[in-house]
Amino acid sequence: MALLSSDPFDTLVQFQQALDAFRTSGWLSSGPSGGGAYPPLNVFRKGDDIVVIAEVPGIRKSDLQIQVKGNTIRIAGAKTVQYGDAAALHRRERLAGRFDRAITVPVEIDAD
């Protein structure tokens, strides 16, 4: 059932509020490999080992830093996207820039 308003400005204000709520809901946000923290990780225990699988496509090994201290693992780096000298950008969905993510695990980690 639709509600009709006798004041067209009230209808416009309600419409604007609905658009603002939709825009700030996070639904339109984008990030590498989907939404959420970057890079996406799978962390699991295999015997006595902690295994971390990070999804970092297009990132050179030299642009990636991995640090371990106590029970914290930190993955940081930079992702660059090259367009070439004479390129005119039409659409940009592949994000670039610095990232820094730290996670804690329930055990102390021997960095060696």
C-alpha positions as CSV (number, residue, x, y, z in Angstrom):
1,M,0.0,0.0,0.0
2,A,1.4,3.4,-1.0
3,L,1.1,6.4,1.2
4,L,0.2,9.6,-0.6
5,S,1.3,12.9,0.8
6,S,-0.5,16.1,0.0
7,D,2.7,18.1,0.3
8,P,5.0,17.5,-2.7
9,F,8.0,19.0,-0.8
10,D,7.4,16.5,2.0
11,T,7.6,13.7,-0.5
12,L,10.8,15.1,-1.9
13,V,12.3,15.3,1.6
14,Q,11.4,11.7,2.3
15,F,12.8,10.6,-1.0
16,Q,16.1,12.5,-0.3
17,Q,16.3,10.9,3.1
18,A,15.8,7.4,1.6
19,L,18.6,8.1,-1.0
20,D,20.9,9.4,1.8
21,A,20.3,6.2,3.9
22,F,20.9,4.0,0.9
23,R,24.1,5.9,-0.1
24,T,25.6,5.6,3.4
25,S,24.5,2.0,4.0
26,G,27.8,0.6,2.7
27,W,26.1,-1.3,-0.1
28,L,27.7,0.8,-2.8
29,S,31.2,0.6,-1.3
30,S,33.8,-1.3,-3.2
31,G,37.1,-2.9,-2.3
32,P,39.5,-5.3,-3.7
33,S,38.2,-8.9,-3.7
34,G,34.8,-7.8,-2.5
35,G,33.9,-5.8,0.6
36,G,35.5,-6.0,4.0
37,A,39.0,-5.8,5.2
38,Y,41.8,-6.1,2.7
39,P,43.5,-8.4,2.0
40,P,40.9,-11.1,2.7
41,L,42.4,-13.9,4.9
42,N,41.8,-17.5,5.8
43,V,43.5,-18.4,9.1
44,F,43.5,-21.9,10.5
45,R,45.5,-24.3,12.6
46,K,47.2,-27.3,11.1
47,G,48.8,-29.4,13.8
48,D,51.1,-27.1,15.7
49,D,51.2,-24.6,12.8
50,I,49.1,-21.5,12.2
51,V,48.4,-21.1,8.5
52,V,47.5,-17.8,6.9
53,I,46.3,-17.6,3.3
54,A,46.1,-14.0,2.0
55,E,44.5,-13.1,-1.3
56,V,46.8,-10.4,-2.8
57,P,46.6,-10.6,-6.6
58,G,48.6,-8.2,-8.6
59,I,50.9,-7.3,-5.7
60,R,54.6,-7.9,-6.2
61,K,56.5,-9.7,-3.4
62,S,58.8,-6.7,-3.0
63,D,55.7,-4.5,-2.2
64,L,54.5,-6.9,0.6
65,Q,55.6,-6.8,4.3
66,I,54.7,-9.5,6.7
67,Q,55.6,-9.1,10.4
68,V,54.9,-11.4,13.4
69,K,55.1,-10.3,17.0
70,G,53.7,-12.3,19.9
71,N,50.3,-13.4,18.7
72,T,49.8,-10.7,16.1
73,I,50.4,-11.1,12.4
74,R,50.7,-7.9,10.3
75,I,50.4,-7.8,6.5
76,A,51.0,-4.4,4.8
77,G,51.9,-3.3,1.3
78,A,50.9,-1.4,-1.7
79,K,49.0,-2.2,-4.8
80,T,49.6,-0.3,-8.0
81,V,47.6,-0.3,-11.2
82,Q,49.4,0.8,-14.4
83,Y,47.4,2.5,-17.1
84,G,50.2,3.6,-19.4
85,D,51.1,7.1,-20.6
86,A,48.5,7.8,-23.2
87,A,45.5,6.2,-21.4
88,A,42.3,8.0,-20.8
89,L,40.5,6.4,-17.9
90,H,36.9,5.4,-18.7
91,R,36.0,3.2,-15.7
92,R,38.0,2.4,-12.5
93,E,37.1,-0.7,-10.5
94,R,40.6,-2.0,-9.7
95,L,41.6,-0.2,-6.6
96,A,45.2,0.8,-5.8
97,G,47.0,2.2,-2.8
98,R,48.4,1.2,0.5
99,F,46.9,-1.4,2.9
100,D,47.8,-2.5,6.4
101,R,46.1,-5.3,8.3
102,A,46.8,-6.9,11.6
103,I,45.1,-10.0,13.1
104,T,45.6,-11.7,16.4
105,V,45.6,-15.5,16.9
106,P,44.9,-17.3,20.2
107,V,48.6,-18.5,20.5
108,E,52.0,-17.0,20.6
109,I,53.8,-17.4,17.3
110,D,57.5,-18.3,16.8
111,A,58.4,-16.0,13.9
112,D,61.1,-18.4,12.7
